[in-house]
Amino acid sequence: MEMPASPIRKLVPFADAAKKRGINVYHLNIGQPDIETPPSILKAVRDCDIKVLEYSHSAGNESYRKKLVEYYQRNDIHVNPSEIIITTGGSEAILFGFMACLDAGDEVIIPEPFYANYNGFAIQAGVKVVPIRSSIESGFSLPPIADFEKAITSKTKAIVVCNPNNPTGYLYSHEEMDTLKDIVLKHQLFLFADEAYREFCYEGHHTSAMHLKGAEQHVVLMDTISKRYSACGGRIGAFVTKNKTVLDAAMKFAQARLSPPFYAQVLGEAAVDLPGNYFDTTKAEYKLRRDTLISRLNEIPGVFCPNPGGAFYAMAQLPIDDCDRFAQWLLESFSYEGSTIMVAPATGFYSTPGLGTQEVRLAYVLHVEAIHKAVDCLKKALEIYPGRREPATKKSAALS
Amino acid sequence: MEMPASPIRKLVPFADAAKKRGINVYHLNIGQPDIETPPSILKAVRDCDIKVLEYSHSAGNESYRKKLVEYYQRNDIHVNPSEIIITTGGSEAILFGFMACLDAGDEVIIPEPFYANYNGFAIQAGVKVVPIRSSIESGFSLPPIADFEKAITSKTKAIVVCNPNNPTGYLYSHEEMDTLKDIVLKHQLFLFADEAYREFCYEGHHTSAMHLKGAEQHVVLMDTISKRYSACGGRIGAFVTKNKTVLDAAMKFAQARLSPPFYAQVLGEAAVDLPGNYFDTTKAEYKLRRDTLISRLNEIPGVFCPNPGGAFYAMAQLPIDDCDRFAQWLLESFSYEGSTIMVAPATGFYSTPGLGTQEVRLAYVLHVEAIHKAVDCLKKALEIYPGRREPATKKSAALS
């Protein structure tokens, strides 16, 4: 009963009903990229010549872990194969981190809004999530250090940082990452770093938690190939840390579930050999989409959307009474030129009740023309939505 | 710290060292079949023509769930696709069952010896395992009903039955399954049924927990394709129940981890179309191995091994002081004609300290000639092992 239902998937029956009525639905609600999976890595799976589909090593195939070392090196992250456990998606890496580092009753601090499934993994581990607020007015930058200090108790064992952020798209600066380092060192906490969107940075440089000198024993990297190579269905991620005690503990969870899936490890291994410019093309495409989406959104009266520095999400403030009601209304009662849009209500990303009611998360995982049409829909919808309410925070004030 | 290390994998470094010394190791320790994965299902993956490796539905691809309905129907198990959640191996199905049906502090009764990883999943769910003993003298049949009654408290919420059993190979009779039904109905418990080895029955008929009339709302089937199609590395299993509340709860865990791996679902779907005689060939091979292993073992002075009715494991009683010490000694200090064997010490499968010290689990996952050579090794080893101790239970008494 404690386990939360997915806040995004709740709307799926309404979307299905809309489609049955013949309405085209623009899916801005989920982080499923439409970018093609690189053909060379799909081919690696097709070329896979095995006689017996055996268990992998519980930490993943050694050849893959060795290859990943090269990938991390290119990102200035220096680890050896024994510091990597291949996981079933980033999801399992997060679960292993919570299970291996925290006891039941411990607390983990997460700036909100945050990736909703952290709640589910925390509940599985019996851990309490303590949110501290990052606000749309400041573009979702790191909350002030005083807010962390206020939230820390004797039960606090870790902080989660998702960089670039899902759902806000915010890219934490080197200074902000340094602030986090100071906090975890001062209070002897773990820093759980979810860097699923590492490559998708459009302004400035990505600072990995693994770059933080002196915090090596505190950092646990929770990684995934899902977004990086448009390979969400493979279910391959990685749990990476230089802390031997944590590695040993995580390995016990890895052994209990025997091994990560074989085929997608082959795919992940091939991905490390993609040409050096692979991300340039993908990034350019995402940047174009972001620029289109953000500028179009901010032209709509009453809408405010900070410019996200990374990932492929934007959090927009809308002139609405309640984002859950609005999202459902879009699917149930609205269409424009035969189409409507599906958005992720922001309430699902906030842990504090009442926050995010006028915000939605938009994933720019559609091509530019579709984004234009989707924003056209949103604009029309806001003109006629019966629950229109101007946000308390004025757009002009926030943008200044 | 509470999480147990894998009792089997602890010995791996000793096996690696033996191999480095040039010694051939017969692996009777793990359930990794050497049977080839059916080429047609490997081909289904190679033929997989996708552009984007997308997330599956959290419950698994609908086409696969529909196909699985056919598979279950052939086994006289009548479910619909919405009663199936595809999982990442049987491991995840077990974890979902523990997480979805039990609260922290609840108790689950499991006849020991049992599959060691149940302990790990129980710890992750904060659940207490209460073992009741099945003994080698009775061939590991179901413990008497009085033992269940004695173990049941107000905290007891479920019983786990693994049928055919890992590690004992015991095949529960229809009468024994009926006894379990009576207990779960009387005390309103869940019956978690691990039927990974359903097809591998050499004596009589398999009774699925899903066959138990009147217990439909109590039974949760935890299934896997790993052993069935020699596809352990795919990591595909299934969580099956007709209890809607349990399904809804399990779906929340399924949604938190997004989806099961894509490729092995394609493989699993193809497997349902294997020719009707597929299992005949595999079963005949396993039966030959079992017959060879068991008869050879019982010829060795001081060794007793009940004839297992299913799976591909046998639990043997040996004239030794301590199975952990013996297993390590086999790898460290023994060889015969350049070879040694690796066995799984039975202590890892017992929850009660002190039980199983004179037992080992042997997996007959090697071809018959290798089994002969492996038993030759074991026979020689027992002749010279310095810690030889006759078992308290005499073989003749047990066999009578």
Contacts between the chains, C-beta under 8 A, distances in Angstrom:
chain1	res1	chain2	res2	distance
A	1	B	249	7.7
A	3	B	99	7.6
A	3	B	100	7.9
A	3	B	249	6.8
A	3	B	252	4.4
A	3	B	253	6.5
A	3	B	256	7.5
A	4	B	252	6.9
A	5	B	251	8.0
A	5	B	252	5.4
A	5	B	255	7.0
A	6	B	58	7.7
A	6	B	252	7.4
A	6	B	255	4.1
A	6	B	256	7.3
A	9	B	58	7.2
A	9	B	255	5.7
A	32	B	54	5.7
A	32	B	55	5.7
A	33	B	52	7.4
A	34	B	52	6.8
A	35	B	52	7.4
A	36	B	51	5.1
A	36	B	52	5.8
A	37	B	50	7.3
A	37	B	51	6.9
A	37	B	52	5.4
A	37	B	53	4.6
A	42	B	50	6.8
A	42	B	53	7.1
A	45	B	45	6.8
A	45	B	46	7.8
A	45	B	48	7.4
A	45	B	263	6.5
A	46	B	45	7.8
A	46	B	46	5.0
A	46	B	47	7.9
A	46	B	48	7.2
A	47	B	46	7.9
A	48	B	45	7.5
A	48	B	46	7.2
A	50	B	37	7.3
A	50	B	42	6.8
A	51	B	36	5.1
A	51	B	37	7.0
A	52	B	33	7.4
A	52	B	34	6.8
A	52	B	35	7.4
A	52	B	36	5.8
A	52	B	37	5.4
A	52	B	230	5.9
A	53	B	37	4.6
A	53	B	42	7.1
A	53	B	230	6.9
A	53	B	231	4.6
A	53	B	232	6.6
A	53	B	233	4.4
A	53	B	234	5.5
A	53	B	264	7.9
A	53	B	267	7.4
A	54	B	32	5.7
A	54	B	232	5.9
A	54	B	233	5.0
A	55	B	32	5.7
A	55	B	232	4.6
A	55	B	233	5.4
A	56	B	233	5.8
A	58	B	6	7.8
A	58	B	9	7.3
A	88	B	88	5.3
A	88	B	235	6.9
A	88	B	257	7.6
A	88	B	261	7.0
A	89	B	257	6.7
A	89	B	258	6.5
A	91	B	256	7.0
A	91	B	257	4.2
A	91	B	258	5.9
A	92	B	257	7.0
A	95	B	257	7.6
A	99	B	3	7.6
A	99	B	124	6.2
A	100	B	3	7.9
A	104	B	104	6.9
A	104	B	126	6.3
A	117	B	255	7.9
A	117	B	256	4.9
A	117	B	257	7.8
A	117	B	258	7.7
A	120	B	252	7.0
A	120	B	253	7.2
A	120	B	255	7.7
A	120	B	256	3.3
A	121	B	256	6.5
A	124	B	99	6.2
A	124	B	124	7.2
A	124	B	125	8.0
A	124	B	253	7.3
A	124	B	256	7.6
A	125	B	124	7.9
A	126	B	104	6.3
A	126	B	126	6.0
A	230	B	52	5.9
A	230	B	53	6.9
A	231	B	53	4.6
A	232	B	53	6.6
A	232	B	54	5.9
A	232	B	55	4.5
A	232	B	258	7.4
A	232	B	259	7.7
A	233	B	53	4.4
A	233	B	54	5.0
A	233	B	55	5.4
A	233	B	56	5.8
A	233	B	259	6.5
A	233	B	261	7.3
A	233	B	262	3.6
A	234	B	53	5.5
A	234	B	261	6.5
A	234	B	262	6.4
A	234	B	263	7.3
A	235	B	88	6.9
A	235	B	258	7.9
A	235	B	259	6.9
A	235	B	260	7.0
A	235	B	261	4.2
A	235	B	262	7.4
A	249	B	1	7.7
A	249	B	3	6.9
A	252	B	3	4.4
A	252	B	4	6.9
A	252	B	5	5.4
A	252	B	6	7.5
A	252	B	120	7.0
A	253	B	3	6.5
A	253	B	120	7.2
A	253	B	124	7.3
A	255	B	5	7.0
A	255	B	6	4.1
A	255	B	9	5.7
A	255	B	117	8.0
A	255	B	120	7.7
A	256	B	3	7.5
A	256	B	6	7.3
A	256	B	91	7.0
A	256	B	117	4.9
A	256	B	120	3.3
A	256	B	121	6.5
A	256	B	124	7.6
A	257	B	88	7.5
A	257	B	89	6.7
A	257	B	91	4.2
A	257	B	92	7.0
A	257	B	95	7.6
A	257	B	117	7.9
A	258	B	89	6.5
A	258	B	91	5.9
A	258	B	117	7.7
A	258	B	232	7.4
A	258	B	235	7.9
A	259	B	232	7.7
A	259	B	233	6.5
A	259	B	235	6.9
A	260	B	235	7.0
A	261	B	88	7.0
A	261	B	233	7.3
A	261	B	234	6.5
A	261	B	235	4.2
A	261	B	261	3.9
A	261	B	263	7.2
A	261	B	264	6.1
A	262	B	233	3.6
A	262	B	234	6.4
A	262	B	235	7.4
A	262	B	264	7.7
A	263	B	45	6.5
A	263	B	234	7.3
A	263	B	261	7.2
A	263	B	263	3.8
A	263	B	264	6.6
A	264	B	53	7.9
A	264	B	261	6.1
A	264	B	262	7.7
A	264	B	263	6.6
A	267	B	53	7.4
